[in-house]
């Protein structure tokens, strides 16, 4: 009798457990519909980030979507997506009304949402001065209500927070594109409040010539020292647009990559990471054109024998103008560099051991450029004119009209002492014929936009 009762109790227990599990499974199966519990904020201008919280959104977006009255969020509008939280920019054409999420054809509940106008005190991004850039390049974010100083505010590139800032005012933030940044939206978070998002493209690093941004601005070029012969008087030069400049002198590896594996460099100074030298002017501009074509850019130069013509509107690579070179070399410095500063930044006869050295070993200048003052001298586009500085203040100068075939070279090299490696050093060389030098190389520039 006791045994029968025990069996009956076990049977009842098993049936109860089966019923509980069945109910639980059915409840789970019936709980797959996405559900919105809150939207923060529930009133926002177009372009700003809102956060949708709830459940059953899925681990990733997949085939999910977010619908606003009058518009549906694009993939580029979605900042992040998880099972319980979605961050999304209010899309273009969204209207006051309802918001709902759809996952695997299952529609969530609808939640009220109000589209507002941008308030007078709201932070707002108007534009970016550079909309396509590589990681580690600087860009300017232009808008309003960013705050007089950074404080706890920050910028994100498609969700990756920037670390390095070189300028912060209420209307402009200058920031370095951070490692790990991807193409998407740029958002500034001002004291916890996010701005609208602006589209930005992260360009893949150029393995041939890594570039950095030289910002728009002005500087005093040259000197008033009466003992100088061809680099006076001091005069104001303005650059109305930023430009990109290669972080280093063009290396032998870069040259071989572009120029069919050739290497004109001196046998005593070979090395993939060393600057290429013994390059003629014609070969240097040919390199620029070939590199431009490799990146599907419009070449800047037309080469007809020893005659070279430049298209300033092209987006390809070119040699820097003399003014671009000095502006970039000074990097905000208003006086000549000291001996200690030159030794920290430049390979010269004091520290190079009578040999060209690999690039990027010395301290970069404030624009992130290496070896501007030493290692090898650098070609510029400009024809040489000893009287050119007497023209006075200029904006975006392109050099003088040709008087001879002499072009400008700037900076010092590994065979020069510190006194011949400053930012004022100016020389010339013949740009026609088979003219080259064992301590002469070059770097390249191109448009930033």
N, C-alpha and C positions, 0 to 999 in steps of 0.2 A: 504493500500500500504506500509506504513511504517512498519507494523507488519510483512508482508511477507519478506521485505528486512532484517529485524532483524533476522528472522528465517533462511534465507539463509546464513547470515553472521555467525550465530552460527553453522550451519551445516558445513560451510567451515572451521571454527576454529577446530571443532571436528575431521574432516577428516585430517586436517593438523597435529593435535596432535597425532592422531593414526599413521600417516605415520612416524612422528619423532620417536615415541616410537618403532615402528616396525623396523625401520632402526637401532635404538640404540641397540635393542635386538639382531638383526642379526649381528651387528658389534661385540657385546659382545660375541655371540656364536662363531663367526669366529676368536676371539682373544684368544682362549684357547691354542694355540700352544706355547710351551716354546720357549723363544728367549734369546740368549746370547748376551749381549751388550759389555762385557769386561771380560778378564781374567788377574788377577794380582798376581804375575808377569806372563808374557806370555812366559817366558823361565826359567826353573827350573830343578834342579837335581831330580832324583827319590827319593821318601821318604820325600820331602819337601811339605809344605802346599801352595796351591794356592787358590785364591778366584775367583769364577765364579759369575758375576753379570748379572742380566737380569730380566725377568718376567715370570709368569705362571709356576714356578717350583713346586708349591704346598706347603701347610703349612708344611708337613713332607715328608720324602723320599717316604714312601709308596712303590709302585712298581716302583719308578723312578730309573734311572741308569745314570752313567756318563761313557762315552766311550772315551778312548784315543787310538790313533793308536797303535796297538799291544797289548792292554790290556783294561780291564774294571775294574773300581774301585770296591773293595770289600766293604761290609758294614762297616768293621773295618777301612777302609781308609777314610770314610766320617766323618768329625768332626762336621759339623752342616749343616742344610738344612732349608731354608725358601722360601717363594714365590719369593723373589728377590735376594737371595744370598746363595751360597753353598761354604763351605770350605772343601777341600778334599786334601788328600795326593796323590802326583803323584805316581801311583801304580807301582809295580814291573813289568818289561818288557815293560813299556810304551816307545814309540818311537816318534821321531819328526814327526809331521803330523797334524792331526785334532782332535779337541775335540768337542763332542756334548752331549746334555742332552736329555734323553727320559723320558716322563711323560705320563702315561696312553696310551702307544703305540704311542704317538705323538713325533716325533723327532724334535729337535731344529735345527737351523742353525749350520753349522760347522765353527769353529774358529781355526785359526792357533795357534799351540803351539810347542815350541822347548824344547826338553829334553837336558839338558846340563850336564857337569861333575861338581863335587864339586870343587869350587875355593880354592886356597891356603889360603885365608883369611875368607872363609865361616865357620860359626859355624857348628859343626858336632858332633852328638852323635854316639859313637862307640858301647857302650854297657852299661848296667845297672849292678851294682854289685849284686843287688837283683831284680829279675824279678817278684816275687810274694810276696806281703806284705800286711799288714793290715793298715788301716787308723791310723795315728799317729806314724807309724814306720818311721825310717830314711832309705833312700836308697842313693847310690852314682851313679851319672850320669857321665860317663867317656867319654871323647871326646877331642875336640880341639877348640880353638878360642872362649872360653866362656868369655874372659876378665879377667883381674887380680883381679877385685873385682865386686861385684854384680851391684852396681849403680842402674839403672832403669830396669835392666834385671830381668827376672822371668821365672818360670817353670809352665807348665800346665799339669795336668793329665786328659786326655780325655776332655779338655775344662775347667776343674776346676783349678783355679790358686792356687798355693802353697803360703803359708804365711810365714812359718818358714824355715830358712836356717841356717845350722850350719857350713858350709864351702863353699868357692867359690874361685876357682883358674881357670886359663886358660884351665886346662885339667880335672878338676873334680868339680862337684857341689854336695854337700851333703844337702839333702832336706827332710823335713818331709812330708809324704803323707797326703794331706789335708782332712779335713772333707768334705764329699760329693763326693770324688773322685770315679770314676767308671772305670771298666776295659776298656782299649783302648790304645791310644797312649800317650806317654810322649814326650813333645816338650819343648825345651828351647827357649825363645825369648831374643836374645842378642841385646840390643839397638834397639829394634823394628824389628829385622830380625829373623824369625823363623828357627830352625834347622829342620832336618829330624825327623820323628816320629818313636819311638821305642815301640814295644808292651810291655804292662805291665798289670799284673793281680792284681786286688784288692781282697784280700782274705777277706771273711766275718769274722767279729770279733769273736774270740773264746770266748764263754761265760764261758768256764771252766777255761782257763788260758790265760789271755790277755798277749801277748808277745810284747817285744820291741827289737830293734836291738842293739846289742853291736858290734861296728865296729872293723874291723881288726886293728892291731897296736901292740905296745909293751909297756912295763913298767918295772920299777925296783921293783921286788917282795921282800918282807921281809925287814929286817933292819940290820944295822951294830952295833946296840946297844949291847955292851958286857954283859949287864945285862939280855938280853933276852936269853931264853934257847933253844927254838926249831924253831925259825923263822928267823935265820940268817945263813949265810951272805946274804946281799942284792945281787940279781942276776937278769940279764935281761931275761925276758920272752917275746916271740914274738908269736902273733896269726896271722897266714897267711890268715885266712878267718874270716869274721864276723859270729856271731852266734846270735840266738834269746834266750832271757831269760824272764821268766815270770816277769811281772812288780811288782808283789807282792809275798809274801809267799803264798803257796797253802792254800786257805781258807777252812773252814769247809763246806761251801756250795759246793765248787768244789769237795772236798773229798766225800761228800754224793752223788753228781751227778755221780761220777765215780765208787764208791765203794759200790753200792747197799744200799744207804741210811744209812750206818753205820757212827758212829762218835766216835772215840776213845778219844776225847779231855777230859780234866779234867772238872768235873762238875762245878767247880767254874769259869771256863772261856769258857763257851759255847756261841756261836753266829755265825751266818752264815758268817759274814764278818770278823771274827777273824781267825787268822792262826790255822790250825789244828795242834795238838800236841799229845804227847804220841803215836807216830807212830814208829814202828820198822823199821830198814833198809830194811828188806825184804818186808814189806808192802809198803814202799815208792817206791821201784823199781817196785813192782806189780802195783801200781797206774800208774806209767809211762807207763808200757806196756798196761794197759787197756785204758788209754787216747789215746795212739798211735792207738790202734785198733778202737776206736770210730771215729777217723779222717781218717781211712783207710791208716794209715802210718805203716811202718815196725817197729815193736818193737825193741828196742835196746838190751833188756836183755833176756837171757835164764836163768831160775831159776830152779835149781835142788836141792831141799831141802834147805839147807842154803848156797849152792854154787851158786854164781851169775857170769855169763859170759857176757861180753859186746861186741856188734857188732858196732864198731865205724863208719862203713859205712852206718848204717841204718838211716832213716830220721825221726824216732820217737822221743819221749821224753825221757830224761834221767836226772840224777842228774848232776849238774855242777862239773867239776874238781875243785880242790882247787885253781889252778891258774886262771881259769875262774872266780871263785867267787871273788878273790881279785882284779883282773883286773876290773871286773864290779863294785865292791864296791868302789874302788878308783875313777873310772870314770874320769881319767886324773889327779887326785890329786897326786902330787909327794911327799908330806909329810903326816904325820899322821894328822887327822882332829883335830881341836881345840875343846875345851869343848863346846863353843857356837855352833859350827857347828854340833856336835853330838847331842846336845839338840834340834836343829832345825830339824834334820833328824830322830832321834831315840827315841823310847819309852824305857826308862831305869828306874832304881829305883828312879831317881830324879823327874820323871814326870808321871810315869805310874800308881801311886796309888796302887801298888802291884797287878796289874791285867794286863793280855794281852789285847791289844786294837785292834780295827778294823783296817784293813789295809788302806793304802792310805790317812791317815790323816796328816801325817808329810810331810815335804818338800822332794820331790824326789831328787836324785842326778843328775848329769849332763847327765847321760845316760837314765834318766826317770824311774829309779828303786826306789821303795819305801821300807822302813824298812830294808835296807841291814844291818844296824849296830845294830839294837835292835829289840824289841818285842819278837821274839823267835830266838834262835840259829838255824843255818841251816846246814843240812847234805851235805857232798860232797861225790863224788865217791871214792876219793883216800884212799888207805890204809895209816895209820899213820906211819911216820918214822921221828923221831926227827932229823936225820942227812940228810934228803932229800934235804934241801936247799943248801948243800955243793956240789951238782952236777955241779953247774955253770950255764952258760947261756943255755937256751933251747928254742925250737920252738914247739908249740902245745903240751905241756907236758900232759901226761895221768896218772901221778902218779907213785909211786914206786911199785916194786914187793911186794907181801904180805909177811910180817914178822910175823904178828899176825892177829887176827880177828878185830883189832881196825881200825876204819875209822876216817877220819878227820871231825870235825865240826868247823864252822867259825862264827865269829860275837858274839855279846852279846845278852842279853835278858832283859826282863822287871824287873828282879831281880838284874841286875848288874848295878854298877855305871858307869859313863861316861868313867872312866879309863879302863873299861873292855868291852867297846862297840866300839872300834876302828876297823879299817880295818886290823890291824895286829893280832888280837886275834885269837889264834889257839889252839884247844883242840882235844880230841879224845873220842870215846865211842865204846863199843863192838857192832859189827854189826851182831852178831849171837845170837840165843836165844831170849827170850822175853824181850829184853832190849829197853827201851824207857825212855823219860823224859818229865816232865810237861812243860819245857821251850824249847823244841827242836822240830822244824818243818823242812820245806824244801821248795825250789822252783825248777823249772825245766828249762831245756834248750833244744834246738834242732837246727839242721842245718838251716842256713838262705837260702840255695839254694836247 
